[in-house]
Amino acid sequence: MVTAIMMVLALPMMGLMFDSTILFIIKSRLQGAVDGAALAGARGLARGSNSSQQITSAQAAATSYVRLNYPNNSFFSGAVTIPSPTVDLSVAFQRTVTVTANVPFPGLILQYMAGPTTVRASAAVTRKDVNVAMVLDRSGSLSASGSCAPMKAAAASFVDQFAPGRDNIGLVTFAFTSYVNFPIANTFQTANPNVKTLVNNITCAGSTSTAMGLWLGYQQLVGLNQPGALNVILLFTDGEPTAAAFNMPVANGSPCTAYTAGNPTGPGGYTRPATAKGYMRGLMNTYSNSAQFFGINDYVGTTVAGQQSITNGDNNKPPNSNNCAYVSNANTLTDWAGVPLVDLFGNSTNSGYQPVTLTNGMISLGNASNAPAMAINAADSAATRIRNGVIEPINGGSLANVLILSIGLGTSAVGPASPTFLRRVSNDPLSTIYDPTKPTGHYYDAPTIADLAPAFQEVASEILRLAR
């Protein structure tokens, strides 16, 4: 009799314990499915040519993810009900995907005590709009190593990971000349020509003006002026910088007549030394293999609808500078009184990263080791100033929290990119000057040509992860 009485009490208690355990499992599994669905929906926002198509894609991806990860009648539950996922556009430069799912559970004992129980799970993921300034090296060393075509293919595939109409993509390329092939815009897939077309039409020739490439990328983001979005500079290079743009001081003894008298002003300004009679604007390039100064070139490329216009291997004299611009022998650098301590954008060529020697307040042309050092310092300074959100002199604005991600081609390159330098540029946690108070970027190593596509894909995945 006691056993019979105890069974009357014990069996419902055991049933409730079993129901509670199953409810916990159902809730955990359903919540996991909904969490993943919200992430899948946020990633689905990159598919579609307009906002309506992207929202539809996100809703379909989220719904499908729930059903794949929590089938009907799992764990003694009933059919899953998934109200249409919502996409909230009320906050500028971001979209929030919310997913909810319900599933009934009759229970062993609960159905007799309180009726079937409905388990509900909900999750929301916010996806920021993404602005990416692609800054691509197109120097001649890429052609020499056979890397130009694989780089273009990887960069073109990278573009497909983002949402037209919402995300903004711009294209900057640099060698001797540097320019904006595609001003940053959300029409990067629909414009004519679009970014992929322009990437595929890149011609690789010339030197490596990294500082100017970075700064043009920053100009694009500053001009867009969307601080609420995720703002990124993607830098690709296959070697160390070998050039920077200056107001070059024309030496007193130079036969050059096409110069501007007085002192240059603005971010690239300085007080000219007594050994100079004026200045000429151009790109001072170096030859990295022998660490020699070569001379001054035109630093701005001409484009028609973003297409490159390259003659003479991109090695062109500045306008109106015949007989006084480009020096083909390091022993005949008599046109110039030295290299200024700042480039045209205010980036320092004497930042302390690479040592340089000075003469009359200028970087000396008589020391061959100064040649690569000044270009590396300028690019390093540009990256630091971009992270600090300094005022951009052309646009007159500034932008904080710009993230710099870099890809460097290694052993396949003629002169491999320096991981130490690119980690500094990106503020990578492995950098010796890592600053946790600034946006933490990352350096992605591509040792060989075959590693270029995975590296670009990894960068795209990292950007989309950070956008959530």
N, C-alpha and C positions, 0 to 999 in steps of 0.2 A: 504493500500500500504506500509506504514512504517513497519507494522508487518510482511508482506510478505518479505520485504527486510531484516529486522532483522533476520528472520528465516533462510534465505539463509546464513547469516554470523554465526548465533548462533549454528545451528545444527552441522556444521563441528567442531566448537570449542568444543561443548559438546562431540562429537564423539572422538575427539582427547584426551579430558580429560578422557573419559572412556577407550580408548585404553591405555593411559599412566598408568592408575590404574591397568588394567589387566596385562600389561607388568611388572609392579613392583611386582605384586603378583606371576606371572610366574617365574620371576628371583629369587625371594626369595625362593619359593618352590623348584625350580630346584637346586639352590645353596645348600639348606639344604639337599636335596637328595644326591647330589654329595659329600658334606662334610662327611655325614654319610657313603657313599659308600667307600670313601678313608680309613676311620677308619675300616670299615668291611674288606676291602682288606688287610690292615696291620695286622689285627687279623687273616685273612685267611692264612697268611704266616706261621702260626704254623702247618698247616695241610699238610701232605705229607712227604714221607720218604727221598726226595731229593729236591734240589733246583728247578728243573724243575717242579715237582709236586706241590711244594709250590707256585710257580709263577702262575701256572694254577689255583690253588685253590683261590689265591688272586684275579685274574681276574674274575673268576666266581662269587665270593662273591660280588665284587664291582658292577658288571653288574646287578646281581640280586637285589642288594639293591636299585639301581637307579630305576629300573622298578617297584619295590614294592612301592616305596615312591613317584614316579611321573608317574602314568599310562598314557598311550597314550590318547590324546584328552582332557587332563585336562585343565580347565579354557579356553575353546575355542581355545586351541592350537592344533597342529597336533601331529603326531607320534614322539616319542623321538628317536634320533639317538645317539648311544653310541659307539664311537670308542673304540677299544680294550684297556683297561687300561694298562699302562706301569709300569714296575718295574725296577728302576734304581739301578744297582749294582756298580756304578763307585767309590763310597766312601767306604773305608775299614770299615768293621764291622757295616754297616748299609744298609738298602734297602729303597728306596723311591717309594711309590705307587702313581701314578698320574691318576686321573679319570676326564674325560671330557664328557659332554653331551650337545647335541643341540636339540632345539625344535622350529619348525616354528609357527609363529603367524600371521594369515592373517590380523586381525584387521577389525574394522568397517569402518574407514575412511582411515587408512594408506594404505590399499590395493589399493585405488583409487589414492592416492597421491604419494606413493613411492613403492608400492608393498609389499608383505609379509615380515615380519621381522623375523630374526632368533635370538633366545635367546640362549646364550652360558654360561655355567658355568663350572668351573674347580677347582679342589682341589688336594692337595698333602699332604701325611702324611709320615713322615720318621719313620721307625721302626728300632731301634738299635738292633744289635745282643745282646743276653742275656747270661751271664755267671753266673751260680748259683752253689755255693758250699753248698750243703745240709748238715747241721751239726745236727745230730739226737742223742738225749739222748736215750740210751738203758739200763739204770740202772735197778736194780732189783725191784725198787719201781713201775715201770710200770707193771710188772707181778703181783705184789701184789695187785694193784688196778684194774686189768683186762683191762688196757689201752694199752698194747703192741700191740695186734692185730688191734684195731681200729686206732692206730697211724700209723701202717704200711700200712693199707688200704688207709688212707688219704694221706700219703706221696707218695704212688705209683700212685694214681690218679693225684697228683700234677705234676708229671713228664710228663704226657700226654699233658700238656698245652703248651709245647715248641717245637721248630722246629728242628728236627734232621738234621744234616749236616750243620747247621748254628749256632744255640744256643749250648752252652756247659753246661753240667750238671755233677757235681761230687758228690760223697757220702762219708761222714765222719761220723763214729759213735763213741760214747764215753761212757765208764762206768769206771771200773778200767783201762782196756786197751783201748787205742784209736788208731784208724788207718784209713787209706784211703781204704774203700771198693772198690770204683771205681774212679780211677784218672780222673779228669775232662776232658771231651772230647765231641765232637759232635756226637759220636756213642752211646750215652746213651740208645738209643732204639734198635740198631741193633747189638751191641756187644753181645758176649756169654761168661759169663752171662751179661745181661744188668742191668741197675740201678733198674728197677722194680723187677726183680728176686732177686737181692741182698737185696733190702728193705724187700721183703716178707720173706727172709730167716734170718732176724735179730733175734737173741736170746737176750732177755732182762734179764740181770743179772749183779750185781756189783754196784759200787759206781758211783759218778758223777764228772768226771774230765772235767769240762766245759771249763777251760782256755785252756787246750791242744786241745780240740775239735775245739774251735774257731781258734786257731793258725794253726792247720792243714788245716782248710778251707781257711785261708789267704794264706798259702803256695801254695795251689792249684791255686788260682787266680793269685798270683805273678808269678808262673811258667808259666801260660798260657800267661801272658803279653799282654793283649789286652786293653789298656787304652781307646780306642775309643768305646768300648762296654759298656753295663750296667753291672757292676760287683756287685754281691749280695751274701751275706752270709745269709742263712736261718737257724736260730737256733731254734730248738725245745727242750724243757725240761719240766719235770714235778716236778722240785724242785730246790732248791738252790745248788750251787756247794759244794761238800764235799771232793774234792781231787785236788792235783796238783803235777806235776812232778818236781823233784829236783835232784841236786847233794847233797845228804844228808850227813852231817858231822858225821863220825863214832867216837863215844866217846872213849877216851883213855882207859877206863876200860872195853870196850866191848870185848868179846871173838871172835868177828867177825874178820876173817883173809882175806876174799875176798874183800878187799877194795883197792882203788887207793891212794897211798901216795901223799902228797903235796896239793897244792891248785887247785881247779877246775878252768878251764879257759873258755873263750867263753861267750856267753850271760848269761849262768847260773853260771858264775864264781864269786868267792869271796875269801877273805883271811880268812882261817879257824881259828876259835878261838883256844886258847891254850888248851882248854878242848877236842879237836878233834885231831886224828892222821891221818886222811885221809877222803875220801868220797866214797859213793856208790850211783850209779844212780838208781833212782826208783821213784815210786809214793807214796807219803805220803797221806794216806787216813784217813778220820775221820768218826765217826759214829754220824750222825746229830741229832738223837733223844736224845742222852744223852750228845752231844757236847764233845765227848772224842776223843783224838788221838788214833788211833789203830796201825798203823805201815806202813811199806814200802812194796810195791808190784811191780811186773813187770808192766811197763806202756805201753809197745808196744805189741799189739796183733799180732799173726801170721795168715796169710790168704793164701788160695790157690784159685787163681782166684777170689779174693775178698770175699770168704766165710769165715765166722768167725770160729775160732778154740778156743772154750772156754771149759776149764775144771775147776772143783772145783768152779763153780759159778763165773768164771772170776777172782778169787782171787788167784793169783799165785805169788810165790816168784821170785825176780830177779834171773837171771842165776848165778850159783856158789855162792849162798848166804845161804846155809843151816845153820840153828841155829842162824842166825843173822839178818834176814830180817823182817819177819812179827811178830808183837807183838799183841797178842790177849787180853791183859789185859793192861789197861791204867796205871796201877801202876808199870809196868815193862818196862818202856821206857828207859832202861839204855844203849841201843846200840847207841843212838843218842844224839848229843850235842845240838840239837835245830833244828829249821826249817829255812833255808836260807831266805833272804829278797827278792830274785828273783827266779823265776822258771827257767826251762831249756831254755826258750825262751826270758828271760829278763823281764818278766812281774812281777810287784811288788806285794809282799804279804803284804807290809806295805804302801799301797797307800794313806791311810787316810780315805778311805771310811768306813771300819769297824776298830775299835780300836784294837790294839794288844799290848801285853807287851813283852819286850825284855830282854834277859839275855845274856851277853857277845856278843852283836851284832847279836844275833839270836832270832827268835821268840821262846818264852819260851814254853817248853812242860809241865811245871807245872801249867799252867793256862788253864783250860778246854775251856774257851770262845775263846781262840786263835784258836781252832780247826776249826770251821766253818768260822771264820773271815779271816784266811789266804787264804782259797780256794776261798771265795767270792772276796776278794781283787785281787787275781791273775786273775780271769775271768774279773772283771771290768777293770783292767789295760790292759788286752789283747784287749778288745773292744776299749778302748781309743787309744791305740797304732795303731791298725788296721785303725781306722778312720784318724789318723795322717799320715798314709802311711809310717811307719817306714821301715827301711831295714830289710828284712827277712833273718836271718843269714844262713839258709840252702841253699836257692836259690841265696842269695847275691843280690837280687833285691828288688824293692818296688813297690807299686801300690797305687795311690791316688784315692779318691772318691769311696771307697768301701762302699756300703750300707749294713747295718745290719738290717734285719727284724726278729723279734722273736715271737714265739708262746709259751705261757705258759699254761699248764694244771692246772686248779684250784681245785675246791672242790672235784673232783673225785680222786685227787691224794692223796697218802699216806702223803706226805709232800708238800703241794701246792707250785708252783712256786711263787716267789715274784714279783708282778707287778712293784714295785719300782726299784728292781734290773734290771729287763729286760728292763724297760724304759731307764735306764742309759745305758745299753749295746747297745740299738738300737738308742740312741740319739733321742728319741721320744720327740716331742714338750712338752709333759706333764712331762718330766723328770726335776728334780731339777737342773741338770747340763746341760740342753739343750744348745748346741752350734750351732747357726744358720750358722756359717761359715763352718761347716762340713756337710757331707751328712745327711739329715734328714730321719731317719728310723721310724719304728713304732712297737709298741708292740700290738699283737693280743691276746686277752684273750679267752681262751677256758675253760669256767667254768666246763663243764662236758665232759664225753667221747663223747656224742652226738654232741658236738660243735667242735670236732677235724676236721672233714671233711669240714665243712663250713669255719673254720679258715684257713686251707691250701688252699682252693679255693679262699678265699679273698686275701691271699698273692699272689697267682698266678695272679689274676686280677690286683693287685696293681703293680706288676712287669711289666706286659704287658702294663699297662697304662703309667708307667714311661718310658718304652722303646719307646713310640711314641713321 
